[in-house]
C-alpha cells in the first residue's frame, strides 16, 4: 500500500447558528478565529457538496495548544440545514472532540455557564502505563458532544488507590439489596432497597474509593467536610483526615411522613453552627439517590452561615441528584452512577398496581 503524505487539516462542525457557536468555542476553550470568514455559494459549492443551491457561512477556529499552523475547527452553517437526532456517546460515526484542561470540574462548570449541558459525570480512570485520567462529556449549546480531560502521568497514588469507578461500583454491588415496593427518605418510591449499614464495616475494601473521592475534592480548597448522620458522617470523617480539614455532621431533626417530597430536616449542633460559620464546606453522603439528606444538610449549613462549595458521594443512584445540583449551580462529584428507579408517589407504577408499601425493617436510609 502506498501512503500519500498528508497533514490533518480541520474538523467540520455544522451549526444551526454559526456565529453563536463560534463565540462559545472562543470564549470557553480559547479557540482563535482564522480570517477571513467564509461565505460560499454558487455552482461549484453545489456540485462539491452534492446539495443543489447550497450556501455556507462560517469561520475557521484555531484549536488551542497546537500553534499557528495547527488544525482548525471549521464551524459552518448551511442556508438550508437538515436536523439530526441528539448526539449520544455511542452513536456510530464521528462521536466527539476533546480538549485537555487543567481542571475538569471547573471546565465543565464553564461549559454549563455558557449554555452547554451535561452528558455524564466527572470520572477518574487509570490506564496502565498512561497514568490517571480525569474526564467528562458535555454538550455545547447545539448538542454536540465535547470531552474534557486531564491526564496525570505521575499520579501520587497507585492504581489500587485511584481506580475510582470500579471500586465504587463494586461497593454498591456488594451492598445487600432486596426488591419490592419502598419509600425513601426523600418521599420518592422505588422498587429496590439497599441496606447501607455495613458499607464501612471493612475499611480496606472502601479505602480506594474514599481516597479517590478525596483527590476529587482537593481542588475545591474546602475548610471542612460535613455529612448527614450516619453514613455521610462516617464518609465525611474519613475524607477530613485525607484532605486534611475540619469535620462536622448533621443529624436528623424531623423524619418525613410518607407524603410529599423532601420533608426531612437535619440540624447542626449549636457548637457546630458557631464553628462552621463563614467556612467553605464539602457536603458528602456515601450513596445518593434523590439526595434528601444532602439537601437538608446544605440547608442547615446555609442557615448557619457556611458556604457549600461542592456536594459529593461514593456512588449515585439515578440522575435526580445530578439534575438538582446542576440546577442549583453546585458542583457535584461522584465516582460511579448506577441506574435506579425513582418515582413520585402519584407516578409510581407499583402504587397503580395496588402493591402496598413494604417495611424493610431498617431505618430510612440517607439516600
N, C-alpha and C positions, 0 to 999 in steps of 0.2 A: 504494500500500500504506500502511495506517495503522499506525504504530509505537506500540504501547502503552508508556507509561513504565514502566520496571522497574529493579530493582537485583538484582544477583547475591546469592543468599542462602546457599546451602551446597552442599557435595558430600557425597553419602551413601556410606559405606563399610560394607558388610555384613560382619560379623565372625563368626568361629567362637567367640571368647571376647572379648566387647566390653570387659571390664574390663582384661584384659591388653593388648589392642591400644591402648586409650585411654592407658594408662600409658606405652606405648612412644612414642607421639607427644608426650606431655607431657615425658617425660624426655629424649628425643633432640632434638626440634625446638622445645621450648619452647611448645607449644600450651597454652592455658589453658582449664580447664573452665568451661562456662557453665551454672550451675544453672537449673532442677532436672534431676536425672536423669529420663529418660523410661522409663516402664513402661506400655505401651499395649496394650489388648486390647479385645475386645467387637465387637459387630456393625458399628459404624462403621469400625473398623480393618479388619475382614474385607472389607467392601464396598470400601473405599478402595484396599486393596492387591490385591483380587481373589483373596485366599488365604483359604479357609474356616478359621475358628478361629485366625487369625493373632495372634501375640503378639510385641511388640517391646520390647526392653530396650536402653538405651544412654544416650549423652550427646552433647552438642554441645561441640566444642573450638574456641575462638577461634584462628584462624591467626595466626602471628607477623607483626609489622610492618604490620598493617592497621588498628590502632586498635580501640577498644572496640565500634565498630559495624560492623566488617568481617565478611566472610563466615566461615562456620564449616565445620569438618569434622564431619559427623554420623556417629558410629560406632554402629551398631545391630546387634543380634543378634536373629534370629528364633527363636521357640520351636522351629520345625522349619525347618531351612535346607536348601538344595539345593547340593551341592558343584559346583564348576566346574573345568575344566582349568586347569593352571598358566598364569598370565598371561604373555604374551610381548610384546615391544615392538611387533610388527607385527600383533597381533590386531585385527580390525575392532571398532570401538566405542571407548568411553572407555578410554584407554590408561594414563595415569599422572597423578599430581600432582607438582608441582615445588616445591622450596624453594631460595631464593637463600641461599648460605652464604659465609662469608669464606674458608674453606679447604676445598676439595672433598675432598682425600685425608683430612684429619682428620675431616670429617663422615662420610665413607664408613667409616672405622675405627670411629667411634662407633656407626653403624648395625650393623655386624657384631658389635661387642662386646655390643650389646643384643639380639642374637638374629636380626638380619637376615642376608641373604645377597647376594652379588654377582650382577649380571647381566652386566655387561661391564667394561671397563677405564676408567680415567680418561682422557679425551681432551681435546684442545685444538683448537678450530676458529676460523677468522677469518671474520667476516661483514662485508663491505664496508659501511662507514658505521655499524656497530654495535660494532666492537672485537673483542677476543679473548674467547672464552667457553670456560671450563674446565667440563666436565660429566661425569657418570656416571649410570648407572642402578643401583639396588639394589632389593632386595625387603624389605618389612617382615616381621615374624615369621610372617605369614599368607600371604606370597607376593605381595602387591600391589606393583606397581612404583612406585617413587619416584625422581624425578630430582633430583639435587643439582647446582647450577650456580653458577658465579661469573663475573660479567661484568666485564671491564676495558675501558671505552670509551677509555682513554687509554694503551693498551699502548705501552711504550717502543720496541718493535721493530715494524717494518712487516710486512705480510703475507708478504713473501718470507722473513722470519726465523722466523715462528711458524706457518706452515702445516704443522703437525706431522704429522698423519695422512697427508696426501697426499705429503709429502716422504719419509716413511719407507716408505710403500707403494711409491713409485717406486724407492727404493733396493733393496728386496727384489726387486721385479720385474726390475730391471736386472742382478741377480747371475746369472752363468751357472749353469744347473741342468741336471741330467740325471735321467732316470727309470731305475729298476732296483730292485735289492734290496740295501740297505745297512744297516750297523750304525753307530750314532752312538757318541760317547764315553760317553754315559750307559748304553749297553747296549741301548737300545731299537732296534728295527728300523723302517725307513721305506722308502718307495718313491721318495723324491726326495732328491737330493743337491745342496746349494748350495755353490758354490765362493766362499768369502768373502774369499779372499786379496787381491782388488783393490778391496774395498769403499771403502777410504780413498785410493785412487790418484788421485782427482780431488777435492781438498779442497773446491772451490767447490760441488760437487754435494752434498756431505754436510753442509756448514756449516749450512743452515737447520734440519735435523733435530737436529744437535748443540746448536744454540742453543736450540731448543725444549725439549730434554731438560734442559738446564741451568736453564731457567726453572722446570721442574717440581721440580728438586732444591733450589732456593734455600730453600724453606720448611722444609727439614729441618735447616738450620744445621749442615752437616757440616764437620768439620775436614779431611777427606781423602776422596779418591776412589781406589778400588782396583779393578783389573780383572785377569782372568786373561790371561796372555800367549797369543796375540799380539793378536787383535782387541780384546779387552776392555781391554788395557793401552793401546792406541792411543786408544780412546774415553775412558778414564779421564784420560789426559794432557791431551786436548783439553778435557774438562769441568773439570778442575782449573784450567786457565787461564781459563775462562769464569767460574767461580764467584766469586772465585778461592779456592783452598785447596790442601792438600798432595796429592801424587800418589804412589801406590805400585802395585806389581803383584805378582801371584803367578805362579809358573811351575810347569809340570807336574813332579811328582816321580815318580809311578807311573802309567803309562798302563794302562788296564784290559785284561785278557784278554777275549776275546769270550764271556764267560759271566757271568751275574749283572748286576745293575744298580748304577750309581753306585759303581764300584770305583776310579775315578781319584782321585788325591790331588794337591793343589797345595801348594807351600811358599812361605813368605816368607823372604827372606834374614835372617840374624841381625841385621844393621843395621836392616832394616825392622821386625822384631819389637820391637826396643828403641824405635824411633821412634814406632811406632803404638800402643803400649800406652796404654789409657785414652782414646783418641780416638774421636769419633763418625765413622763411615765409611759412605759410599755404595759399594756393590759393583755394578759395571756390566759388561755384555758387549754387543757390538754387536748380535747376534741371539741369542735364547734360544729353545730348544725345551723339552727336559726340564730344562735348567738344571744339567747335571752340573758344569761348571767353576765356575759361580757358587756352587753348594752347597759345593764343595770349597774355594773361596776363603773363603767365610763361615766354614767350619770352621777354616781356618788363622788367620783373624782372631780367632775365639773363643779359640783356643789361645794367641794372643799377648796376650790381654787387651784387645783393641779391642772396640768396640760397633758392630755393624752396625745402622744405623737405617733403611735403605731399600735395596732392590735395584732395578735399572733396566736398560732396554735400548732401543735404537732401534726394534726390532720383536720381536714374539714369534710363534712358530710353534706353533699349537695351544694347549690350555688346561692342559697338565700343570704348567707353571711357576706359573701363577696359583693353581692349586689348592694347590700345595706352599707357596708363600709365605703364602697366606691361612691355611692350617692352622698355620703357624708363628707367625702374628701379625706378620709382617714386611711393611710397606708395599711395594708393587710398582708402579713407574711404567714404562709402555711407551707408545710413540707410535702403534703400529699392531699389530693382531693379524691374522694370516693363518691360514687353515685348513691343517692339516698332519697327515699320518698318522703316528702313533707306536704301535708295538705292542711289548708284552713278547715276548721270543723264543718263549715257549710259545703265545702267541696270534697269532703272525704268519701271516697268510693266505698269504704268499709262501713261507714255510717249509713250510706244509701242502701247497702245490702242488709242492714239491720243487725250487723255484728256488734255485740256490746264491747265496750272498752274493757281491757284486761288490766289487772293489778300485777305488775311484775314482782311485787313483794320486796321492792327496794325503794330507797328514796329517789325522788325525781332527780335525774342526773343534770349536771351543769352543762348542758349542751343545747 
